Amino acid sequence: MTLLCWLLSNAWVSAQADSWRGSVRTKVQTDNRYDVSGDYTGEVWGQMVYSNPTEKLNGNISVLSRLSTDNYRDKQEIYQAFAEKQFERMPVRLRAGRFEKSDNLGLYLVDGAQLNYQVSSPISVDIYAGRPLRIDHVQSVHGKRVAGVESVLQFAPHFMSSVWGLEHTDFGLGMQTVAQHTIQRSQNSDA
């Protein structure tokens, strides 16, 4: 979070070509599947996006606040908060903070960093590492650390298939590793 604030404040001083935009979404729902009187839940999602094309700097902050008559659903959290910098001298983009990741390990958040290297026009390589976090009740990776590398070929065919609605396709190849929490079991000597 400190890195995000520093990058955004540094860009503010150096150039005025930046823009901020945001949105707030709300939802109220009731659910009587588990209780005859019903469970009432209200959600507020807020998102703020920063963009400075002159400095090639972007940022994103997404927050969630949920209040419910069911205590297990109450939550206030920072969903995403990251800064992203595109470097001019080399085809590299660096992202740091909390961001979404979706791969063969599932859909999860990462507190860490990601480096994207654009090898050529359709081929890129991503290297990332950090601490994985679970999104709500989505089944995903759980552990102390996650790291990986993946390469993506972005294929945009010269035709538009009306049957499939195919505009572009990404082919990816990657490898991930997860360091799990170690579980220590105590040996009970009472027999």
N, C-alpha and C positions, 0 to 999 in steps of 0.2 A: 504494500500500500504506500509506503514511503517512497519507493522508486517511482510509482505511478505519479504521485504528487510532484516529485522533483522534476520528472520529465515534462509533465504538463506545464508547470510553472516556468521552466527553462524555455520552452517553446513560446510561451506567452511573451516573454521579454524579447526574444530574438526576432519574432515576426508577428504580424497582425493578420495573416492569411488563414486564421483558424476559424473553425465553426463548432458550435455546440448544438446538439439537438437531443431531445429526449421524449419519453412517453411514460404515461402512467396508465396501467390497466387495473381494473377492479373486478371482483367476482364475488357474489354472495350465493351460497347454495345451502340446501337442506338435504339431509339423508336420514331416512327412517328405516333402513334395513336392519339396524342393530338395536334400535330403541324406538318404542312406539311414539314417544313424544318428539323424536327427531333430534338430529345433531345439526347445528347451524355453524357454518364456517364462512368467514370473510377473508378474502385475499387482496393484497395490493402488490403489484409488480411495478417497480420503477426502473427505468433504464436511461442512462445518460451516455451519449456517444460524443467523443471529441475527435476532430479531424483537422490536421494542418498539412495540406498538400505541398506547401513550400518546403517545410522541414521534413516531409514524409514521415509524419508522426501521427499515430492514432491511439485512442484510448477508449475503454468501455467499462462502465460500472453498471451492474445489474443487482438490484436488491429485492428481497421478498419479505413481506410481513404477512403472517397468517394468524388470525385469531379465531378460536373455535370453542364451542361448549364442550368439545372433547379435548381434554388437556394434552393428549398425545399428538394432536395436530397443531398446537400452538408453536410458532417458530418465527424468528426474525433472523435473517442471515444475509450475508453478502454472497450472491450467487456467482458473479464474475467481477473481477477488477483487474484489468491488465493494461499495460502500455505496449505499443508495437512501433518499432522504428525500422524503416526501409533505408538501407545505406546506398549512397549514390555510386561509390567507387567499385562496388562489387554487387552482384545480384543476390544479396542476403537481406532477410527480414528477421528481426529478433523480437520475440514476444516474451514478456515477463509478468508474473503476477498469478492470478487465479483465472483459468480458462477452461473451456469445454474440450473434451477429447472423445472421439468416437472411433473405435477400431475393433479388432477381434476380442478385446478384453471387455467390451461393452461401452456404455455411455457413462462417462464419469467426469469429474472436475480434477484439475491438476494444479496444485500450488507449486509453481516451478517456472521453468523457462523452455522455450522452443525456438530453434533456429531453422529457418527455411532457406534453402539454397536453390535458386532457379538455374539448373544445369543448362538447359536450352529452352526454347519456346514451349514445348509441350511437357518437358520432364522437370520435376522438382524433387528434392530430397529434404525430409524433415528429420531433425534430431531433437528429442525432448527428454526431460528428466524432471522429477519432482515427487511430491507426495500426493497419492491419489485420494480423492474424496468421493463419497457416494452421493448421488442426486436423489433426494427423497427416498422412495422405496424401490428404485430401479436396481435390479440385480447387476452388479458390476464388480470390478476389481476392488480388492480390499488388501491393504498392506502398508508397510512403512514407506517404501519408495517404488517408483515405476520409472522406467527409462526405455527408450526405443528409438529405432530409426526406420523410416519408411520412405519409399520412392513412389511417386505418382506420375502416371502418364495420362495427360488430359487429351482426350480424343474428341474432336468436333467434326463429325461427318459433314460432307457437303450436301447432304440431303436431309429433309425433315420427314420423318415417318409419321404419317397421320394415325397409324394404328397404335404405335407405342408412345407417341409424343416425345421422341428422342431428339434432344438438341445437342447434348454432349454427354460423354461417358468418361469416367475416370477408372483407370486400371491401377491397382496398387499392390505393392509387395513390401512387406515389412517384418520386423522382428521386435518383440517387446520382452522385457524381463521385469519381474515384480519381486521385491524383497518382502516376504510375509512377516507378520508379527510372530515372534517366538512364544510359544505357550509352555510355561514351566508348570509341571504338575508336581504337587508335593506328595511324597510317599508317606502315607499314614501308617505308623508302626503299631497302631492299636489293632490287635487281631482277635 
